[in-house]
Amino acid sequence: MEIEGPFRISVMENPEKAGYELHLEFTEAFQALPAEAQAEQMRDYIAALKTGILDLGEDSRDGRGMATIRQIAEQLYPYIEAGDLALEETIVVEIAPDSPLASFVPGTHTPN
């Protein structure tokens, strides 16, 4: 399930240590919005993620991935609402090789 949101997400290998990184880049359209509209769009995005998680089930692979992105979006929300986030910057989230998140990276698996 794909939900259009205020940022693009890509997965990159971490060149300096084992593991991967999630790179979040806010879209140009989101950056161009007034601060109030940015906050509203982020709230709508978080609500859409919550609905998607319920539809897919929290235990499904896609549901867990959406839950992770929802948590990140919820953490970013207060900064977006306050206008305290440089939206032109790339946000990097490190994923350790033994993290459950690593299972979302094609070609990897996590130990049981």
C-alpha positions, 0 to 999 in steps of 0.5 A: 500500500502506498500513501502519498505524503509530504516527503519521499523516502529512500533506502540507502546502504550506509557506506561508513558502517554496516546497515542502512539508512532511510532518507526522507526528503520533503517534496517541493510542493510541501516546502512551498506551502504556508506553515499552517498548510504544512502542519495540516498536510502532516496531520492528514498524512499521519491519519492516513498512515494510521488508517492504512495500518489498521487496514493492513494489520499491525503485524503485516510487513507493510503495516510494520513499515507504515507504523515506523514511518508514522512514528517518524512523522509524529516525531517531526510534526511538532517541529513542522507545526512550529516552523522549526525544521529546515525542510530543504534538508534530508533527514537520515534515519540509521537502521542497524543490521539487526534491527527489525526495520532491516527486514524492509530492505530488499535482499536482507533478513533479520535473525529470528 
